[in-house]
Every structure is written in C-alpha cells, then in structure tokens.
Amino acid sequence: MARFYRYRLPPWARNCIVVIEKVTLPIFIFQLIRTLLFPSSLDVFMLGALAGLTVAFYLEWI
C-alpha cells in the first residue's frame, strides 16, 4: 500500500488540503445537527461521508 505524502504535492494542492481539513469538522457538526432534526437518506449518506473524511484527517491518512 503506497503511503500518501502530502508534502510531495504542489503548494496549491497542499493549500487545498489544509483548507478542506479545517472546514470538515464544522460542516460535520452542522450536518449532524441537521440530520438529527430533519433526517433523510441523503443527509445520512452525507453525514457518513463527512465522518469518514473527518476521521481520515484526524488519523492523518490524508
């Protein structure tokens, strides 16, 4: 399994990853509240995808 090295990317790509990393948690929290109040299958799917992305950033897989 090839390891993903963030620092081998061009500077613009690293900046995009940093911005996505910082924005993921607040969007996840908003989506969690929205899913609890108005559940739909799309909301649950989006919440799962955001949870996976947040965990991937937290564990530094990305």
CHARMM internal coordinates of N, CA and C (Angstrom, degrees):
IC EDIT
DIST 1 N 1 CA 1.4439
DIST 1 CA 1 C 1.5249
ANGL 1 N 1 CA 1 C 108.47
DIST 1 C 2 N 1.2973
ANGL 1 CA 1 C 2 N 116.15
DIHE 1 N 1 CA 1 C 2 N 123.29
DIST 2 N 2 CA 1.4619
ANGL 1 C 2 N 2 CA 121.14
DIHE 1 CA 1 C 2 N 2 CA -179.24
DIST 2 CA 2 C 1.5209
ANGL 2 N 2 CA 2 C 109.89
DIHE 1 C 2 N 2 CA 2 C -77.89
DIST 2 C 3 N 1.3005
ANGL 2 CA 2 C 3 N 114.96
DIHE 2 N 2 CA 2 C 3 N 133.78
DIST 3 N 3 CA 1.4696
ANGL 2 C 3 N 3 CA 120.63
DIHE 2 CA 2 C 3 N 3 CA 178.67
DIST 3 CA 3 C 1.5186
ANGL 3 N 3 CA 3 C 109.02
DIHE 2 C 3 N 3 CA 3 C -82.25
DIST 3 C 4 N 1.3102
ANGL 3 CA 3 C 4 N 116.05
DIHE 3 N 3 CA 3 C 4 N 139.59
DIST 4 N 4 CA 1.4578
ANGL 3 C 4 N 4 CA 122.02
DIHE 3 CA 3 C 4 N 4 CA 179.82
DIST 4 CA 4 C 1.5178
ANGL 4 N 4 CA 4 C 108.17
DIHE 3 C 4 N 4 CA 4 C -88.00
DIST 4 C 5 N 1.3212
ANGL 4 CA 4 C 5 N 117.41
DIHE 4 N 4 CA 4 C 5 N 115.90
DIST 5 N 5 CA 1.4560
ANGL 4 C 5 N 5 CA 121.52
DIHE 4 CA 4 C 5 N 5 CA 179.43
DIST 5 CA 5 C 1.5153
ANGL 5 N 5 CA 5 C 109.59
DIHE 4 C 5 N 5 CA 5 C -101.96
DIST 5 C 6 N 1.3091
ANGL 5 CA 5 C 6 N 114.95
DIHE 5 N 5 CA 5 C 6 N 111.24
DIST 6 N 6 CA 1.4553
ANGL 5 C 6 N 6 CA 121.88
DIHE 5 CA 5 C 6 N 6 CA -178.03
DIST 6 CA 6 C 1.5259
ANGL 6 N 6 CA 6 C 111.73
DIHE 5 C 6 N 6 CA 6 C -63.13
DIST 6 C 7 N 1.3207
ANGL 6 CA 6 C 7 N 117.40
DIHE 6 N 6 CA 6 C 7 N -32.37
DIST 7 N 7 CA 1.4626
ANGL 6 C 7 N 7 CA 120.89
DIHE 6 CA 6 C 7 N 7 CA -172.69
DIST 7 CA 7 C 1.5323
ANGL 7 N 7 CA 7 C 113.02
DIHE 6 C 7 N 7 CA 7 C -82.79
DIST 7 C 8 N 1.3090
ANGL 7 CA 7 C 8 N 118.20
DIHE 7 N 7 CA 7 C 8 N -4.87
DIST 8 N 8 CA 1.4604
ANGL 7 C 8 N 8 CA 121.08
DIHE 7 CA 7 C 8 N 8 CA 174.06
DIST 8 CA 8 C 1.5247
ANGL 8 N 8 CA 8 C 111.90
DIHE 7 C 8 N 8 CA 8 C -86.70
DIST 8 C 9 N 1.3061
ANGL 8 CA 8 C 9 N 116.54
DIHE 8 N 8 CA 8 C 9 N -8.41
DIST 9 N 9 CA 1.4547
ANGL 8 C 9 N 9 CA 121.04
DIHE 8 CA 8 C 9 N 9 CA -179.33
DIST 9 CA 9 C 1.5188
ANGL 9 N 9 CA 9 C 110.56
DIHE 8 C 9 N 9 CA 9 C -79.67
DIST 9 C 10 N 1.3254
ANGL 9 CA 9 C 10 N 117.48
DIHE 9 N 9 CA 9 C 10 N 159.89
DIST 10 N 10 CA 1.4687
ANGL 9 C 10 N 10 CA 120.04
DIHE 9 CA 9 C 10 N 10 CA 174.00
DIST 10 CA 10 C 1.5409
ANGL 10 N 10 CA 10 C 110.19
DIHE 9 C 10 N 10 CA 10 C -64.01
DIST 10 C 11 N 1.3330
ANGL 10 CA 10 C 11 N 116.93
DIHE 10 N 10 CA 10 C 11 N 157.32
DIST 11 N 11 CA 1.4685
ANGL 10 C 11 N 11 CA 119.80
DIHE 10 CA 10 C 11 N 11 CA -177.34
DIST 11 CA 11 C 1.5173
ANGL 11 N 11 CA 11 C 114.27
DIHE 10 C 11 N 11 CA 11 C -57.19
DIST 11 C 12 N 1.3304
ANGL 11 CA 11 C 12 N 118.68
DIHE 11 N 11 CA 11 C 12 N -37.00
DIST 12 N 12 CA 1.4666
ANGL 11 C 12 N 12 CA 120.21
DIHE 11 CA 11 C 12 N 12 CA -179.32
DIST 12 CA 12 C 1.5202
ANGL 12 N 12 CA 12 C 110.62
DIHE 11 C 12 N 12 CA 12 C -66.22
DIST 12 C 13 N 1.3394
ANGL 12 CA 12 C 13 N 118.07
DIHE 12 N 12 CA 12 C 13 N -35.22
DIST 13 N 13 CA 1.4646
ANGL 12 C 13 N 13 CA 120.89
DIHE 12 CA 12 C 13 N 13 CA 179.26
DIST 13 CA 13 C 1.5248
ANGL 13 N 13 CA 13 C 110.68
DIHE 12 C 13 N 13 CA 13 C -71.75
DIST 13 C 14 N 1.3280
ANGL 13 CA 13 C 14 N 117.46
DIHE 13 N 13 CA 13 C 14 N -37.91
DIST 14 N 14 CA 1.4673
ANGL 13 C 14 N 14 CA 120.54
DIHE 13 CA 13 C 14 N 14 CA 176.44
DIST 14 CA 14 C 1.5150
ANGL 14 N 14 CA 14 C 110.48
DIHE 13 C 14 N 14 CA 14 C -63.55
DIST 14 C 15 N 1.3281
ANGL 14 CA 14 C 15 N 117.16
DIHE 14 N 14 CA 14 C 15 N -40.42
DIST 15 N 15 CA 1.4662
ANGL 14 C 15 N 15 CA 120.45
DIHE 14 CA 14 C 15 N 15 CA 178.26
DIST 15 CA 15 C 1.5276
ANGL 15 N 15 CA 15 C 111.04
DIHE 14 C 15 N 15 CA 15 C -62.84
DIST 15 C 16 N 1.3209
ANGL 15 CA 15 C 16 N 116.80
DIHE 15 N 15 CA 15 C 16 N -40.13
DIST 16 N 16 CA 1.4692
ANGL 15 C 16 N 16 CA 120.09
DIHE 15 CA 15 C 16 N 16 CA 177.95
DIST 16 CA 16 C 1.5244
ANGL 16 N 16 CA 16 C 110.81
DIHE 15 C 16 N 16 CA 16 C -62.69
DIST 16 C 17 N 1.3232
ANGL 16 CA 16 C 17 N 117.18
DIHE 16 N 16 CA 16 C 17 N -42.35
DIST 17 N 17 CA 1.4632
ANGL 16 C 17 N 17 CA 120.74
DIHE 16 CA 16 C 17 N 17 CA 179.77
DIST 17 CA 17 C 1.5222
ANGL 17 N 17 CA 17 C 110.80
DIHE 16 C 17 N 17 CA 17 C -64.72
DIST 17 C 18 N 1.3281
ANGL 17 CA 17 C 18 N 117.31
DIHE 17 N 17 CA 17 C 18 N -40.62
DIST 18 N 18 CA 1.4645
ANGL 17 C 18 N 18 CA 120.78
DIHE 17 CA 17 C 18 N 18 CA 179.27
DIST 18 CA 18 C 1.5272
ANGL 18 N 18 CA 18 C 110.51
DIHE 17 C 18 N 18 CA 18 C -64.14
DIST 18 C 19 N 1.3189
ANGL 18 CA 18 C 19 N 117.28
DIHE 18 N 18 CA 18 C 19 N -42.51
DIST 19 N 19 CA 1.4695
ANGL 18 C 19 N 19 CA 120.50
DIHE 18 CA 18 C 19 N 19 CA 179.35
DIST 19 CA 19 C 1.5254
ANGL 19 N 19 CA 19 C 110.27
DIHE 18 C 19 N 19 CA 19 C -64.59
DIST 19 C 20 N 1.3106
ANGL 19 CA 19 C 20 N 117.60
DIHE 19 N 19 CA 19 C 20 N -44.29
DIST 20 N 20 CA 1.4618
ANGL 19 C 20 N 20 CA 121.13
DIHE 19 CA 19 C 20 N 20 CA 178.94
DIST 20 CA 20 C 1.5268
ANGL 20 N 20 CA 20 C 110.49
DIHE 19 C 20 N 20 CA 20 C -62.71
DIST 20 C 21 N 1.3274
ANGL 20 CA 20 C 21 N 116.01
DIHE 20 N 20 CA 20 C 21 N -39.74
DIST 21 N 21 CA 1.4639
ANGL 20 C 21 N 21 CA 120.29
DIHE 20 CA 20 C 21 N 21 CA 179.28
DIST 21 CA 21 C 1.5226
ANGL 21 N 21 CA 21 C 111.78
DIHE 20 C 21 N 21 CA 21 C -63.00
DIST 21 C 22 N 1.3218
ANGL 21 CA 21 C 22 N 117.83
DIHE 21 N 21 CA 21 C 22 N -40.11
DIST 22 N 22 CA 1.4614
ANGL 21 C 22 N 22 CA 121.44
DIHE 21 CA 21 C 22 N 22 CA -178.70
DIST 22 CA 22 C 1.5306
ANGL 22 N 22 CA 22 C 112.22
DIHE 21 C 22 N 22 CA 22 C -73.40
DIST 22 C 23 N 1.3142
ANGL 22 CA 22 C 23 N 118.35
DIHE 22 N 22 CA 22 C 23 N -30.08
DIST 23 N 23 CA 1.4627
ANGL 22 C 23 N 23 CA 122.76
DIHE 22 CA 22 C 23 N 23 CA -174.59
DIST 23 CA 23 C 1.5266
ANGL 23 N 23 CA 23 C 112.22
DIHE 22 C 23 N 23 CA 23 C -89.00
DIST 23 C 24 N 1.3130
ANGL 23 CA 23 C 24 N 118.20
DIHE 23 N 23 CA 23 C 24 N -18.97
DIST 24 N 24 CA 1.4606
ANGL 23 C 24 N 24 CA 121.50
DIHE 23 CA 23 C 24 N 24 CA -173.32
DIST 24 CA 24 C 1.5271
ANGL 24 N 24 CA 24 C 112.98
DIHE 23 C 24 N 24 CA 24 C -63.70
DIST 24 C 25 N 1.3071
ANGL 24 CA 24 C 25 N 118.34
DIHE 24 N 24 CA 24 C 25 N -44.59
DIST 25 N 25 CA 1.4693
ANGL 24 C 25 N 25 CA 120.29
DIHE 24 CA 24 C 25 N 25 CA -176.85
DIST 25 CA 25 C 1.5292
ANGL 25 N 25 CA 25 C 113.00
DIHE 24 C 25 N 25 CA 25 C -64.59
DIST 25 C 26 N 1.3527
ANGL 25 CA 25 C 26 N 120.05
DIHE 25 N 25 CA 25 C 26 N -47.28
DIST 26 N 26 CA 1.4712
ANGL 25 C 26 N 26 CA 118.10
DIHE 25 CA 25 C 26 N 26 CA 177.55
DIST 26 CA 26 C 1.5326
ANGL 26 N 26 CA 26 C 113.16
DIHE 25 C 26 N 26 CA 26 C -62.27
DIST 26 C 27 N 1.3241
ANGL 26 CA 26 C 27 N 117.35
DIHE 26 N 26 CA 26 C 27 N -37.88
DIST 27 N 27 CA 1.4691
ANGL 26 C 27 N 27 CA 119.99
DIHE 26 CA 26 C 27 N 27 CA 177.74
DIST 27 CA 27 C 1.5261
ANGL 27 N 27 CA 27 C 110.12
DIHE 26 C 27 N 27 CA 27 C -66.48
DIST 27 C 28 N 1.3274
ANGL 27 CA 27 C 28 N 116.99
DIHE 27 N 27 CA 27 C 28 N -38.18
DIST 28 N 28 CA 1.4657
ANGL 27 C 28 N 28 CA 121.06
DIHE 27 CA 27 C 28 N 28 CA 177.37
DIST 28 CA 28 C 1.5249
ANGL 28 N 28 CA 28 C 110.77
DIHE 27 C 28 N 28 CA 28 C -61.33
DIST 28 C 29 N 1.3272
ANGL 28 CA 28 C 29 N 117.16
DIHE 28 N 28 CA 28 C 29 N -45.00
DIST 29 N 29 CA 1.4618
ANGL 28 C 29 N 29 CA 120.80
DIHE 28 CA 28 C 29 N 29 CA -179.92
DIST 29 CA 29 C 1.5311
ANGL 29 N 29 CA 29 C 111.02
DIHE 28 C 29 N 29 CA 29 C -64.33
DIST 29 C 30 N 1.3311
ANGL 29 CA 29 C 30 N 116.54
DIHE 29 N 29 CA 29 C 30 N -43.07
DIST 30 N 30 CA 1.4635
ANGL 29 C 30 N 30 CA 120.01
DIHE 29 CA 29 C 30 N 30 CA 176.79
DIST 30 CA 30 C 1.5302
ANGL 30 N 30 CA 30 C 110.91
DIHE 29 C 30 N 30 CA 30 C -60.85
DIST 30 C 31 N 1.3190
ANGL 30 CA 30 C 31 N 116.90
DIHE 30 N 30 CA 30 C 31 N -43.69
DIST 31 N 31 CA 1.4640
ANGL 30 C 31 N 31 CA 120.78
DIHE 30 CA 30 C 31 N 31 CA -179.04
DIST 31 CA 31 C 1.5218
ANGL 31 N 31 CA 31 C 111.10
DIHE 30 C 31 N 31 CA 31 C -66.92
DIST 31 C 32 N 1.3285
ANGL 31 CA 31 C 32 N 117.47
DIHE 31 N 31 CA 31 C 32 N -34.56
DIST 32 N 32 CA 1.4650
ANGL 31 C 32 N 32 CA 121.00
DIHE 31 CA 31 C 32 N 32 CA 177.11
DIST 32 CA 32 C 1.5220
ANGL 32 N 32 CA 32 C 110.48
DIHE 31 C 32 N 32 CA 32 C -63.27
DIST 32 C 33 N 1.3271
ANGL 32 CA 32 C 33 N 116.63
DIHE 32 N 32 CA 32 C 33 N -45.90
DIST 33 N 33 CA 1.4711
ANGL 32 C 33 N 33 CA 120.48
DIHE 32 CA 32 C 33 N 33 CA 178.47
DIST 33 CA 33 C 1.5256
ANGL 33 N 33 CA 33 C 110.59
DIHE 32 C 33 N 33 CA 33 C -63.38
DIST 33 C 34 N 1.3365
ANGL 33 CA 33 C 34 N 116.13
DIHE 33 N 33 CA 33 C 34 N -43.27
DIST 34 N 34 CA 1.4599
ANGL 33 C 34 N 34 CA 119.71
DIHE 33 CA 33 C 34 N 34 CA 179.55
DIST 34 CA 34 C 1.5300
ANGL 34 N 34 CA 34 C 111.48
DIHE 33 C 34 N 34 CA 34 C -63.45
DIST 34 C 35 N 1.3358
ANGL 34 CA 34 C 35 N 117.15
DIHE 34 N 34 CA 34 C 35 N -39.76
DIST 35 N 35 CA 1.4588
ANGL 34 C 35 N 35 CA 120.58
DIHE 34 CA 34 C 35 N 35 CA 179.93
DIST 35 CA 35 C 1.5216
ANGL 35 N 35 CA 35 C 111.13
DIHE 34 C 35 N 35 CA 35 C -67.88
DIST 35 C 36 N 1.3214
ANGL 35 CA 35 C 36 N 117.04
DIHE 35 N 35 CA 35 C 36 N -35.81
DIST 36 N 36 CA 1.4672
ANGL 35 C 36 N 36 CA 119.24
DIHE 35 CA 35 C 36 N 36 CA 177.94
DIST 36 CA 36 C 1.5259
ANGL 36 N 36 CA 36 C 111.63
DIHE 35 C 36 N 36 CA 36 C -68.51
DIST 36 C 37 N 1.3369
ANGL 36 CA 36 C 37 N 117.63
DIHE 36 N 36 CA 36 C 37 N -34.50
DIST 37 N 37 CA 1.4631
ANGL 36 C 37 N 37 CA 120.80
DIHE 36 CA 36 C 37 N 37 CA -178.05
DIST 37 CA 37 C 1.5269
ANGL 37 N 37 CA 37 C 113.00
DIHE 36 C 37 N 37 CA 37 C -83.88
DIST 37 C 38 N 1.3231
ANGL 37 CA 37 C 38 N 116.97
DIHE 37 N 37 CA 37 C 38 N -44.75
DIST 38 N 38 CA 1.4711
ANGL 37 C 38 N 38 CA 122.56
DIHE 37 CA 37 C 38 N 38 CA -176.35
DIST 38 CA 38 C 1.5197
ANGL 38 N 38 CA 38 C 110.06
DIHE 37 C 38 N 38 CA 38 C -130.34
DIST 38 C 39 N 1.3235
ANGL 38 CA 38 C 39 N 118.30
DIHE 38 N 38 CA 38 C 39 N 75.83
DIST 39 N 39 CA 1.4652
ANGL 38 C 39 N 39 CA 119.87
DIHE 38 CA 38 C 39 N 39 CA -175.28
DIST 39 CA 39 C 1.5337
ANGL 39 N 39 CA 39 C 112.39
DIHE 38 C 39 N 39 CA 39 C -71.86
DIST 39 C 40 N 1.3048
ANGL 39 CA 39 C 40 N 114.69
DIHE 39 N 39 CA 39 C 40 N 136.57
DIST 40 N 40 CA 1.4572
ANGL 39 C 40 N 40 CA 121.91
DIHE 39 CA 39 C 40 N 40 CA 169.98
DIST 40 CA 40 C 1.5241
ANGL 40 N 40 CA 40 C 106.91
DIHE 39 C 40 N 40 CA 40 C -146.51
DIST 40 C 41 N 1.3038
ANGL 40 CA 40 C 41 N 116.58
DIHE 40 N 40 CA 40 C 41 N 166.86
DIST 41 N 41 CA 1.4606
ANGL 40 C 41 N 41 CA 119.28
DIHE 40 CA 40 C 41 N 41 CA -177.37
DIST 41 CA 41 C 1.5317
ANGL 41 N 41 CA 41 C 111.42
DIHE 40 C 41 N 41 CA 41 C -65.45
DIST 41 C 42 N 1.3167
ANGL 41 CA 41 C 42 N 117.64
DIHE 41 N 41 CA 41 C 42 N -34.95
DIST 42 N 42 CA 1.4633
ANGL 41 C 42 N 42 CA 120.32
DIHE 41 CA 41 C 42 N 42 CA 177.82
DIST 42 CA 42 C 1.5264
ANGL 42 N 42 CA 42 C 110.77
DIHE 41 C 42 N 42 CA 42 C -66.51
DIST 42 C 43 N 1.3268
ANGL 42 CA 42 C 43 N 117.72
DIHE 42 N 42 CA 42 C 43 N -40.64
DIST 43 N 43 CA 1.4596
ANGL 42 C 43 N 43 CA 121.25
DIHE 42 CA 42 C 43 N 43 CA 178.19
DIST 43 CA 43 C 1.5267
ANGL 43 N 43 CA 43 C 111.49
DIHE 42 C 43 N 43 CA 43 C -63.16
DIST 43 C 44 N 1.3150
ANGL 43 CA 43 C 44 N 116.54
DIHE 43 N 43 CA 43 C 44 N -41.40
DIST 44 N 44 CA 1.4679
ANGL 43 C 44 N 44 CA 120.17
DIHE 43 CA 43 C 44 N 44 CA 179.28
DIST 44 CA 44 C 1.5196
ANGL 44 N 44 CA 44 C 110.04
DIHE 43 C 44 N 44 CA 44 C -65.91
DIST 44 C 45 N 1.3244
ANGL 44 CA 44 C 45 N 117.84
DIHE 44 N 44 CA 44 C 45 N -41.27
DIST 45 N 45 CA 1.4572
ANGL 44 C 45 N 45 CA 121.48
DIHE 44 CA 44 C 45 N 45 CA 177.88
DIST 45 CA 45 C 1.5294
ANGL 45 N 45 CA 45 C 110.95
DIHE 44 C 45 N 45 CA 45 C -62.79
DIST 45 C 46 N 1.3287
ANGL 45 CA 45 C 46 N 116.62
DIHE 45 N 45 CA 45 C 46 N -45.32
DIST 46 N 46 CA 1.4648
ANGL 45 C 46 N 46 CA 120.49
DIHE 45 CA 45 C 46 N 46 CA 179.36
DIST 46 CA 46 C 1.5242
ANGL 46 N 46 CA 46 C 111.18
DIHE 45 C 46 N 46 CA 46 C -64.30
DIST 46 C 47 N 1.3325
ANGL 46 CA 46 C 47 N 116.71
DIHE 46 N 46 CA 46 C 47 N -38.33
DIST 47 N 47 CA 1.4564
ANGL 46 C 47 N 47 CA 120.44
DIHE 46 CA 46 C 47 N 47 CA 178.57
DIST 47 CA 47 C 1.5252
ANGL 47 N 47 CA 47 C 110.74
DIHE 46 C 47 N 47 CA 47 C -64.25
DIST 47 C 48 N 1.3208
ANGL 47 CA 47 C 48 N 117.45
DIHE 47 N 47 CA 47 C 48 N -40.87
DIST 48 N 48 CA 1.4642
ANGL 47 C 48 N 48 CA 120.99
DIHE 47 CA 47 C 48 N 48 CA 177.82
DIST 48 CA 48 C 1.5222
ANGL 48 N 48 CA 48 C 112.14
DIHE 47 C 48 N 48 CA 48 C -64.53
DIST 48 C 49 N 1.3299
ANGL 48 CA 48 C 49 N 116.26
DIHE 48 N 48 CA 48 C 49 N -42.34
DIST 49 N 49 CA 1.4587
ANGL 48 C 49 N 49 CA 120.09
DIHE 48 CA 48 C 49 N 49 CA 178.53
DIST 49 CA 49 C 1.5243
ANGL 49 N 49 CA 49 C 111.28
DIHE 48 C 49 N 49 CA 49 C -65.29
DIST 49 C 50 N 1.3150
ANGL 49 CA 49 C 50 N 117.49
DIHE 49 N 49 CA 49 C 50 N -42.52
DIST 50 N 50 CA 1.4632
ANGL 49 C 50 N 50 CA 120.84
DIHE 49 CA 49 C 50 N 50 CA 177.87
DIST 50 CA 50 C 1.5229
ANGL 50 N 50 CA 50 C 111.38
DIHE 49 C 50 N 50 CA 50 C -66.97
DIST 50 C 51 N 1.3235
ANGL 50 CA 50 C 51 N 117.68
DIHE 50 N 50 CA 50 C 51 N -36.33
DIST 51 N 51 CA 1.4614
ANGL 50 C 51 N 51 CA 120.42
DIHE 50 CA 50 C 51 N 51 CA 177.21
DIST 51 CA 51 C 1.5241
ANGL 51 N 51 CA 51 C 110.23
DIHE 50 C 51 N 51 CA 51 C -64.21
DIST 51 C 52 N 1.3225
ANGL 51 CA 51 C 52 N 116.98
DIHE 51 N 51 CA 51 C 52 N -43.39
DIST 52 N 52 CA 1.4647
ANGL 51 C 52 N 52 CA 120.33
DIHE 51 CA 51 C 52 N 52 CA 177.33
DIST 52 CA 52 C 1.5127
ANGL 52 N 52 CA 52 C 112.35
DIHE 51 C 52 N 52 CA 52 C -62.43
DIST 52 C 53 N 1.3213
ANGL 52 CA 52 C 53 N 116.58
DIHE 52 N 52 CA 52 C 53 N -42.07
DIST 53 N 53 CA 1.4598
ANGL 52 C 53 N 53 CA 121.24
DIHE 52 CA 52 C 53 N 53 CA 179.16
DIST 53 CA 53 C 1.5226
ANGL 53 N 53 CA 53 C 111.08
DIHE 52 C 53 N 53 CA 53 C -66.19
DIST 53 C 54 N 1.3245
ANGL 53 CA 53 C 54 N 117.10
DIHE 53 N 53 CA 53 C 54 N -41.62
DIST 54 N 54 CA 1.4601
ANGL 53 C 54 N 54 CA 121.13
DIHE 53 CA 53 C 54 N 54 CA 178.91
DIST 54 CA 54 C 1.5260
ANGL 54 N 54 CA 54 C 111.11
DIHE 53 C 54 N 54 CA 54 C -64.18
DIST 54 C 55 N 1.3159
ANGL 54 CA 54 C 55 N 117.36
DIHE 54 N 54 CA 54 C 55 N -42.97
DIST 55 N 55 CA 1.4644
ANGL 54 C 55 N 55 CA 121.03
DIHE 54 CA 54 C 55 N 55 CA 178.21
DIST 55 CA 55 C 1.5237
ANGL 55 N 55 CA 55 C 110.63
DIHE 54 C 55 N 55 CA 55 C -65.60
DIST 55 C 56 N 1.3274
ANGL 55 CA 55 C 56 N 117.30
DIHE 55 N 55 CA 55 C 56 N -39.24
DIST 56 N 56 CA 1.4638
ANGL 55 C 56 N 56 CA 120.51
DIHE 55 CA 55 C 56 N 56 CA 178.98
DIST 56 CA 56 C 1.5141
ANGL 56 N 56 CA 56 C 111.39
DIHE 55 C 56 N 56 CA 56 C -62.76
DIST 56 C 57 N 1.3118
ANGL 56 CA 56 C 57 N 117.18
DIHE 56 N 56 CA 56 C 57 N -39.84
DIST 57 N 57 CA 1.4678
ANGL 56 C 57 N 57 CA 119.84
DIHE 56 CA 56 C 57 N 57 CA 177.13
DIST 57 CA 57 C 1.5317
ANGL 57 N 57 CA 57 C 111.12
DIHE 56 C 57 N 57 CA 57 C -70.38
DIST 57 C 58 N 1.3354
ANGL 57 CA 57 C 58 N 116.92
DIHE 57 N 57 CA 57 C 58 N -40.00
DIST 58 N 58 CA 1.4581
ANGL 57 C 58 N 58 CA 120.96
DIHE 57 CA 57 C 58 N 58 CA -179.37
DIST 58 CA 58 C 1.5306
ANGL 58 N 58 CA 58 C 111.73
DIHE 57 C 58 N 58 CA 58 C -63.56
DIST 58 C 59 N 1.3220
ANGL 58 CA 58 C 59 N 116.46
DIHE 58 N 58 CA 58 C 59 N -41.53
DIST 59 N 59 CA 1.4659
ANGL 58 C 59 N 59 CA 121.09
DIHE 58 CA 58 C 59 N 59 CA -179.87
DIST 59 CA 59 C 1.5257
ANGL 59 N 59 CA 59 C 112.74
DIHE 58 C 59 N 59 CA 59 C -86.03
DIST 59 C 60 N 1.3320
ANGL 59 CA 59 C 60 N 116.08
DIHE 59 N 59 CA 59 C 60 N 3.79
DIST 60 N 60 CA 1.4693
ANGL 59 C 60 N 60 CA 124.23
DIHE 59 CA 59 C 60 N 60 CA 177.76
DIST 60 CA 60 C 1.5362
ANGL 60 N 60 CA 60 C 111.97
DIHE 59 C 60 N 60 CA 60 C 59.18
DIST 60 C 61 N 1.3379
ANGL 60 CA 60 C 61 N 116.18
DIHE 60 N 60 CA 60 C 61 N 38.91
DIST 61 N 61 CA 1.4559
ANGL 60 C 61 N 61 CA 119.89
DIHE 60 CA 60 C 61 N 61 CA 172.06
DIST 61 CA 61 C 1.5092
ANGL 61 N 61 CA 61 C 110.27
DIHE 60 C 61 N 61 CA 61 C -78.08
DIST 61 C 62 N 1.3296
ANGL 61 CA 61 C 62 N 115.81
DIHE 61 N 61 CA 61 C 62 N -24.83
DIST 62 N 62 CA 1.4679
ANGL 61 C 62 N 62 CA 121.06
DIHE 61 CA 61 C 62 N 62 CA 177.76
DIST 62 CA 62 C 1.5093
ANGL 62 N 62 CA 62 C 107.25
DIHE 61 C 62 N 62 CA 62 C -115.24
END
COOR INIT
IC SEED 1 N 1 CA 1 C
IC BUILD
